[in-house]
Amino acid sequence: MKQHNERQKEALKASAESLYKAFLTLNKPGEVRQFLLDLCTPSELEAIVDRWWTASLLRQGRSYRDISDITGVSVTTIGRVARFLNMGEGGYRLALRREEAAKK
């Protein structure tokens, strides 16, 4: 991560909050797709999608080996996603739960 001075850290914090709010303004999956395609490089977006796919497969109880075979994601990345799924901020669990509820 980049080193920031105190002024930059405060501005970065405000910009992050603005980004979070920007997501809330988007109403449809297509709008989120447009935003992410503009915001991320193709490799960044691929990494995000890989992590989300991995979280979904972990939630289904799949083994790391199965997930790696299905997605092509490294076991290291799968372990990182599993760690955040179980001991992170709760964002994966919240989004997965809501996605599951929306399917019903």
mmCIF file of the C-alpha atoms, coordinates in Angstrom:
data_MODEL
# 
_entry.id   MODEL 
# 
loop_
_atom_site.group_PDB 
_atom_site.id 
_atom_site.type_symbol 
_atom_site.label_atom_id 
_atom_site.label_alt_id 
_atom_site.label_comp_id 
_atom_site.label_asym_id 
_atom_site.label_entity_id 
_atom_site.label_seq_id 
_atom_site.pdbx_PDB_ins_code 
_atom_site.Cartn_x 
_atom_site.Cartn_y 
_atom_site.Cartn_z 
_atom_site.occupancy 
_atom_site.B_iso_or_equiv 
_atom_site.pdbx_formal_charge 
_atom_site.auth_seq_id 
_atom_site.auth_comp_id 
_atom_site.auth_asym_id 
_atom_site.auth_atom_id 
_atom_site.pdbx_PDB_model_num 
ATOM 1   C CA . MET A 1 1   ? 0.000   0.000   0.000   1.00 0.00 ? 1   MET A CA 1 
ATOM 2   C CA . LYS A 1 2   ? 1.068   3.541   -0.640  1.00 0.00 ? 2   LYS A CA 1 
ATOM 3   C CA . GLN A 1 3   ? 2.353   5.753   2.140   1.00 0.00 ? 3   GLN A CA 1 
ATOM 4   C CA . HIS A 1 4   ? 0.171   8.796   2.820   1.00 0.00 ? 4   HIS A CA 1 
ATOM 5   C CA . ASN A 1 5   ? 0.724   11.860  4.945   1.00 0.00 ? 5   ASN A CA 1 
ATOM 6   C CA . GLU A 1 6   ? -1.968  12.855  7.464   1.00 0.00 ? 6   GLU A CA 1 
ATOM 7   C CA . ARG A 1 7   ? -3.721  15.241  5.064   1.00 0.00 ? 7   ARG A CA 1 
ATOM 8   C CA . GLN A 1 8   ? -3.831  12.558  2.377   1.00 0.00 ? 8   GLN A CA 1 
ATOM 9   C CA . LYS A 1 9   ? -5.104  9.974   4.879   1.00 0.00 ? 9   LYS A CA 1 
ATOM 10  C CA . GLU A 1 10  ? -8.044  12.217  5.787   1.00 0.00 ? 10  GLU A CA 1 
ATOM 11  C CA . ALA A 1 11  ? -8.836  12.898  2.122   1.00 0.00 ? 11  ALA A CA 1 
ATOM 12  C CA . LEU A 1 12  ? -8.524  9.189   1.340   1.00 0.00 ? 12  LEU A CA 1 
ATOM 13  C CA . LYS A 1 13  ? -10.938 8.341   4.151   1.00 0.00 ? 13  LYS A CA 1 
ATOM 14  C CA . ALA A 1 14  ? -13.481 10.844  2.768   1.00 0.00 ? 14  ALA A CA 1 
ATOM 15  C CA . SER A 1 15  ? -13.008 9.496   -0.753  1.00 0.00 ? 15  SER A CA 1 
ATOM 16  C CA . ALA A 1 16  ? -13.545 5.928   0.461   1.00 0.00 ? 16  ALA A CA 1 
ATOM 17  C CA . GLU A 1 17  ? -16.785 6.984   2.157   1.00 0.00 ? 17  GLU A CA 1 
ATOM 18  C CA . SER A 1 18  ? -17.860 8.680   -1.082  1.00 0.00 ? 18  SER A CA 1 
ATOM 19  C CA . LEU A 1 19  ? -17.123 5.464   -3.007  1.00 0.00 ? 19  LEU A CA 1 
ATOM 20  C CA . TYR A 1 20  ? -19.231 3.393   -0.602  1.00 0.00 ? 20  TYR A CA 1 
ATOM 21  C CA . LYS A 1 21  ? -22.099 5.844   -1.067  1.00 0.00 ? 21  LYS A CA 1 
ATOM 22  C CA . ALA A 1 22  ? -21.669 5.752   -4.851  1.00 0.00 ? 22  ALA A CA 1 
ATOM 23  C CA . PHE A 1 23  ? -22.417 2.014   -4.802  1.00 0.00 ? 23  PHE A CA 1 
ATOM 24  C CA . LEU A 1 24  ? -25.661 2.753   -2.981  1.00 0.00 ? 24  LEU A CA 1 
ATOM 25  C CA . THR A 1 25  ? -26.805 5.015   -5.830  1.00 0.00 ? 25  THR A CA 1 
ATOM 26  C CA . LEU A 1 26  ? -26.743 2.128   -8.301  1.00 0.00 ? 26  LEU A CA 1 
ATOM 27  C CA . ASN A 1 27  ? -30.066 0.351   -8.715  1.00 0.00 ? 27  ASN A CA 1 
ATOM 28  C CA . LYS A 1 28  ? -29.503 -2.521  -11.132 1.00 0.00 ? 28  LYS A CA 1 
ATOM 29  C CA . PRO A 1 29  ? -26.782 -5.122  -11.706 1.00 0.00 ? 29  PRO A CA 1 
ATOM 30  C CA . GLY A 1 30  ? -26.072 -3.556  -15.102 1.00 0.00 ? 30  GLY A CA 1 
ATOM 31  C CA . GLU A 1 31  ? -25.362 -0.209  -13.452 1.00 0.00 ? 31  GLU A CA 1 
ATOM 32  C CA . VAL A 1 32  ? -22.959 -1.812  -10.982 1.00 0.00 ? 32  VAL A CA 1 
ATOM 33  C CA . ARG A 1 33  ? -21.297 -3.613  -13.899 1.00 0.00 ? 33  ARG A CA 1 
ATOM 34  C CA . GLN A 1 34  ? -20.837 -0.313  -15.766 1.00 0.00 ? 34  GLN A CA 1 
ATOM 35  C CA . PHE A 1 35  ? -19.389 1.340   -12.672 1.00 0.00 ? 35  PHE A CA 1 
ATOM 36  C CA . LEU A 1 36  ? -16.983 -1.511  -11.942 1.00 0.00 ? 36  LEU A CA 1 
ATOM 37  C CA . LEU A 1 37  ? -15.835 -1.678  -15.574 1.00 0.00 ? 37  LEU A CA 1 
ATOM 38  C CA . ASP A 1 38  ? -14.991 2.028   -15.409 1.00 0.00 ? 38  ASP A CA 1 
ATOM 39  C CA . LEU A 1 39  ? -13.470 1.815   -11.921 1.00 0.00 ? 39  LEU A CA 1 
ATOM 40  C CA . CYS A 1 40  ? -11.320 -1.312  -12.214 1.00 0.00 ? 40  CYS A CA 1 
ATOM 41  C CA . THR A 1 41  ? -8.765  -2.652  -14.618 1.00 0.00 ? 41  THR A CA 1 
ATOM 42  C CA . PRO A 1 42  ? -9.756  -5.966  -16.222 1.00 0.00 ? 42  PRO A CA 1 
ATOM 43  C CA . SER A 1 43  ? -7.385  -7.856  -13.909 1.00 0.00 ? 43  SER A CA 1 
ATOM 44  C CA . GLU A 1 44  ? -8.707  -6.060  -10.801 1.00 0.00 ? 44  GLU A CA 1 
ATOM 45  C CA . LEU A 1 45  ? -12.272 -6.896  -11.749 1.00 0.00 ? 45  LEU A CA 1 
ATOM 46  C CA . GLU A 1 46  ? -11.319 -10.504 -12.481 1.00 0.00 ? 46  GLU A CA 1 
ATOM 47  C CA . ALA A 1 47  ? -9.719  -10.765 -9.026  1.00 0.00 ? 47  ALA A CA 1 
ATOM 48  C CA . ILE A 1 48  ? -12.864 -9.358  -7.380  1.00 0.00 ? 48  ILE A CA 1 
ATOM 49  C CA . VAL A 1 49  ? -15.090 -11.766 -9.304  1.00 0.00 ? 49  VAL A CA 1 
ATOM 50  C CA . ASP A 1 50  ? -12.785 -14.687 -8.446  1.00 0.00 ? 50  ASP A CA 1 
ATOM 51  C CA . ARG A 1 51  ? -13.005 -13.822 -4.737  1.00 0.00 ? 51  ARG A CA 1 
ATOM 52  C CA . TRP A 1 52  ? -16.785 -13.528 -4.832  1.00 0.00 ? 52  TRP A CA 1 
ATOM 53  C CA . TRP A 1 53  ? -17.098 -16.840 -6.724  1.00 0.00 ? 53  TRP A CA 1 
ATOM 54  C CA . THR A 1 54  ? -14.727 -18.454 -4.214  1.00 0.00 ? 54  THR A CA 1 
ATOM 55  C CA . ALA A 1 55  ? -16.740 -17.129 -1.254  1.00 0.00 ? 55  ALA A CA 1 
ATOM 56  C CA . SER A 1 56  ? -19.907 -18.557 -2.770  1.00 0.00 ? 56  SER A CA 1 
ATOM 57  C CA . LEU A 1 57  ? -18.306 -21.972 -3.261  1.00 0.00 ? 57  LEU A CA 1 
ATOM 58  C CA . LEU A 1 58  ? -16.875 -21.943 0.269   1.00 0.00 ? 58  LEU A CA 1 
ATOM 59  C CA . ARG A 1 59  ? -20.339 -21.155 1.601   1.00 0.00 ? 59  ARG A CA 1 
ATOM 60  C CA . GLN A 1 60  ? -21.584 -24.253 -0.242  1.00 0.00 ? 60  GLN A CA 1 
ATOM 61  C CA . GLY A 1 61  ? -19.024 -26.313 1.683   1.00 0.00 ? 61  GLY A CA 1 
ATOM 62  C CA . ARG A 1 62  ? -16.751 -27.080 -1.262  1.00 0.00 ? 62  ARG A CA 1 
ATOM 63  C CA . SER A 1 63  ? -13.162 -28.134 -0.570  1.00 0.00 ? 63  SER A CA 1 
ATOM 64  C CA . TYR A 1 64  ? -10.240 -25.882 -1.458  1.00 0.00 ? 64  TYR A CA 1 
ATOM 65  C CA . ARG A 1 65  ? -9.135  -28.405 -4.104  1.00 0.00 ? 65  ARG A CA 1 
ATOM 66  C CA . ASP A 1 66  ? -12.604 -28.447 -5.712  1.00 0.00 ? 66  ASP A CA 1 
ATOM 67  C CA . ILE A 1 67  ? -12.738 -24.655 -5.711  1.00 0.00 ? 67  ILE A CA 1 
ATOM 68  C CA . SER A 1 68  ? -9.292  -24.427 -7.269  1.00 0.00 ? 68  SER A CA 1 
ATOM 69  C CA . ASP A 1 69  ? -10.277 -26.939 -9.963  1.00 0.00 ? 69  ASP A CA 1 
ATOM 70  C CA . ILE A 1 70  ? -13.573 -25.132 -10.684 1.00 0.00 ? 70  ILE A CA 1 
ATOM 71  C CA . THR A 1 71  ? -12.262 -21.553 -10.672 1.00 0.00 ? 71  THR A CA 1 
ATOM 72  C CA . GLY A 1 72  ? -8.545  -21.751 -11.375 1.00 0.00 ? 72  GLY A CA 1 
ATOM 73  C CA . VAL A 1 73  ? -7.976  -19.681 -8.221  1.00 0.00 ? 73  VAL A CA 1 
ATOM 74  C CA . SER A 1 74  ? -4.887  -20.516 -6.163  1.00 0.00 ? 74  SER A CA 1 
ATOM 75  C CA . VAL A 1 75  ? -5.242  -22.330 -2.855  1.00 0.00 ? 75  VAL A CA 1 
ATOM 76  C CA . THR A 1 76  ? -3.554  -19.307 -1.242  1.00 0.00 ? 76  THR A CA 1 
ATOM 77  C CA . THR A 1 77  ? -6.316  -16.997 -2.490  1.00 0.00 ? 77  THR A CA 1 
ATOM 78  C CA . ILE A 1 78  ? -8.979  -19.475 -1.417  1.00 0.00 ? 78  ILE A CA 1 
ATOM 79  C CA . GLY A 1 79  ? -7.453  -19.528 2.072   1.00 0.00 ? 79  GLY A CA 1 
ATOM 80  C CA . ARG A 1 80  ? -7.443  -15.725 2.171   1.00 0.00 ? 80  ARG A CA 1 
ATOM 81  C CA . VAL A 1 81  ? -11.105 -15.558 1.152   1.00 0.00 ? 81  VAL A CA 1 
ATOM 82  C CA . ALA A 1 82  ? -11.974 -18.246 3.722   1.00 0.00 ? 82  ALA A CA 1 
ATOM 83  C CA . ARG A 1 83  ? -10.191 -16.282 6.444   1.00 0.00 ? 83  ARG A CA 1 
ATOM 84  C CA . PHE A 1 84  ? -12.125 -13.108 5.630   1.00 0.00 ? 84  PHE A CA 1 
ATOM 85  C CA . LEU A 1 85  ? -15.366 -15.058 5.212   1.00 0.00 ? 85  LEU A CA 1 
ATOM 86  C CA . ASN A 1 86  ? -14.973 -16.421 8.732   1.00 0.00 ? 86  ASN A CA 1 
ATOM 87  C CA . MET A 1 87  ? -13.061 -13.683 10.576  1.00 0.00 ? 87  MET A CA 1 
ATOM 88  C CA . GLY A 1 88  ? -13.370 -10.541 8.480   1.00 0.00 ? 88  GLY A CA 1 
ATOM 89  C CA . GLU A 1 89  ? -15.741 -7.605  8.817   1.00 0.00 ? 89  GLU A CA 1 
ATOM 90  C CA . GLY A 1 90  ? -18.777 -9.739  7.930   1.00 0.00 ? 90  GLY A CA 1 
ATOM 91  C CA . GLY A 1 91  ? -19.251 -8.257  4.468   1.00 0.00 ? 91  GLY A CA 1 
ATOM 92  C CA . TYR A 1 92  ? -19.011 -11.550 2.598   1.00 0.00 ? 92  TYR A CA 1 
ATOM 93  C CA . ARG A 1 93  ? -21.500 -13.219 4.958   1.00 0.00 ? 93  ARG A CA 1 
ATOM 94  C CA . LEU A 1 94  ? -23.925 -10.306 4.780   1.00 0.00 ? 94  LEU A CA 1 
ATOM 95  C CA . ALA A 1 95  ? -23.864 -10.107 0.975   1.00 0.00 ? 95  ALA A CA 1 
ATOM 96  C CA . LEU A 1 96  ? -24.080 -13.888 0.530   1.00 0.00 ? 96  LEU A CA 1 
ATOM 97  C CA . ARG A 1 97  ? -27.021 -14.078 2.945   1.00 0.00 ? 97  ARG A CA 1 
ATOM 98  C CA . ARG A 1 98  ? -28.842 -11.262 1.161   1.00 0.00 ? 98  ARG A CA 1 
ATOM 99  C CA . GLU A 1 99  ? -28.134 -12.732 -2.264  1.00 0.00 ? 99  GLU A CA 1 
ATOM 100 C CA . GLU A 1 100 ? -29.517 -16.065 -1.065  1.00 0.00 ? 100 GLU A CA 1 
ATOM 101 C CA . ALA A 1 101 ? -32.635 -14.395 0.362   1.00 0.00 ? 101 ALA A CA 1 
ATOM 102 C CA . ALA A 1 102 ? -33.207 -12.497 -2.886  1.00 0.00 ? 102 ALA A CA 1 
ATOM 103 C CA . LYS A 1 103 ? -33.265 -15.776 -4.834  1.00 0.00 ? 103 LYS A CA 1 
ATOM 104 C CA . LYS A 1 104 ? -36.234 -17.047 -2.788  1.00 0.00 ? 104 LYS A CA 1 
# 
